Amino acid sequence: MNGAMILRFTMVTTTDKRVGGNTHAHKHFFLHPQMAEDLIETHSVFSHALVSFSIGYFINDFLDMVVNQKLSQSWELLFHHIVVITCFGLSVLTCRYVGFAVVALLVEINSVFLHLRQLLRIASNATGTLYRVNSIINLGTYVVFRINTLAWMTRWLVLNRDNVPLLAYTLGSVGMAIMTAMNIILFCRLLRSDFLKSSTRESKKEKEM
């Protein structure tokens, strides 16, 4: 996959995620506060449409990676998309757990900064001030919107075990376990790449001086 194709893929992905979930997911709970009280049965037409639109995005992104990337480069994201499409698909088809799916979309807020990071690296601007600032914001939003959200969702699933049928509970539990593991691994990679390695390089420069 050449640089131009990666650039196109990243820009399209960033735009789609902004439209699909990043800027709208939290608004549904302000516009429909009753949905926050009942993540299983209560939902609005717009929240159902948002989750449906997100499935379309993930399917499109999945097919794009299958066509334009090698399996060795994209298998983690492909696996991620399969899990998300399956879980969101259950929500859309049954019209249940829509609120829970909208909570999951809060995770994607961090994707804006993840993709900006990738764009800056493609542009060979991985040492500038903008990259450093984005790295800090990226790591902060990663903890707030990814790790914290996944932890809250896991807690909710455990506390509401008696209210969720076995099939949905199993699917949700497996999905949460996979998402949590993948996000912890990615967090460690980001921390090592953007902070630990840069700190090591700065220490070496100081010793050489």
C-alpha positions, 0 to 999 in steps of 0.5 A: 500500500503506497503513501498516497493510498494510505493518506486517502484511507486515513483522511476518509476514515477520519472524516467518516468517524467524525460524522459517524460517531465522534461528534454526535454520540454524547449528544443523544444522552443530552437530548434523550436523558431517559436513554441513559437510564435504560441502555437496553430498551430505550432509544430514539430514532436518531440513536438507532440511525447512528448505530446503523450508520456506524455499521455501514462505516465499519463494513465499508472500512472492512472492505476497503482494507480487504481490497487495499491492504495486505492481511498481515498489515490489517488483520487486527483491524479486520478482527476488530471490525468483525466484532463491532459489526456483529455486536452493533448488528445485534443491537440494530436488528433487535432494537435493543441495547442501542443505548449501550452501542451509543456509549461504545461509540464514545470510544471513537472520539479518540480516533480523530487524534489517532488518525491525525497522528498517522497523517503526521507520520506519513507527512514525516512530521513525527518530531514537530511541535504539532505531533508532540501536542497531538501525542499528549492529547491522543494519550489523554483522550485514549485513557478517558474515552477508550479505557474508561469507557470500556471499563464502565461498559464491562462494569455495566454488563456485569451488574446487569447480567440478570437483565441480559439474555445469555446469547447477548450477554455472551456476545457482549462479554466476548466482545468487551474482552477482545476490545479491552485487550486490543486497546490495552496493547495499542495503548502500550504501543503508543506509549512506547513509540511516542513517549518512552522512545523519545525520552530515550533519544533525548537522554542520549543527546544530553549524554553526547553533549 
